[in-house]
Amino acid sequence: MSEWNVPDRIDHTVLRPDATKADVLRLCQEAKEFRFTVIFVPPCYVDEAVGAVAGTTIRVGIPIGFPLGGHTTKTKVAEAIEAVARGARVLDMVINVSRLKSGDHEYVRRDIAEVVKATTGVEHKVILETCYLTQQEKRTACQLVVEAGADYVKTSTGFGAAGATVEDVRLMKETVAGRVKVKASGGIRDWKTTLAMLEAGADRIGTSASLAIVAEWQLRQSGTL
């Protein structure tokens, strides 16, 4: 038996470039049916998503600086402010990978901190895009996220060269040492992988394969599998 209530741990997501308005509205309906607590949609559909889940406890999440992270800080802040003004309550921003790899640590810290400061009262996750980072860069990034005042470190966008790994989740969990939480995302498409990420220390799972994951989890809970 799993110790986790899995729907509570999942950020139910549709961020494909070809996702339609119908896909977004379907995601919202699925969140209601399966009791997901957070959904992620493209910024242009924030109004539709907020309207579709009105009256529920579901929070709408919007990506910021997505998917490459190279936007200017002013642009990220503007994206974040608009999303929150329209009803988003969770923001997943992409770290400036290029600046991090260039050693511009204060720039990276300030980039995150400005978004956090401009949108108080909502949840902030910072996507490291771990597939592009060395082990030391991952540790440094985690420390900068903590210093900037965000709530989570997150592995991946799902658009990079690779997604979440158990090893990266463990490293991130160890580095943040309880000061922020950890979200695993990118390539998580079945219950076995989800379980491995949770056991490694992930507090949340970001996935577009939520329904398949929950279905398998439920079967295993009931002893059918």
Helices and strands as residue ranges (DSSP letters): H 6-9, E 10-13, H 21-34, E 38-40, G 43-45, H 46-52, E 59-64, H 73-85, E 90-94, H 97-101, H 105-118, E 123-127, G 130-132, H 135-148, E 152-154, H 166-176, E 181-185, H 191-200, E 204-207, H 210-222
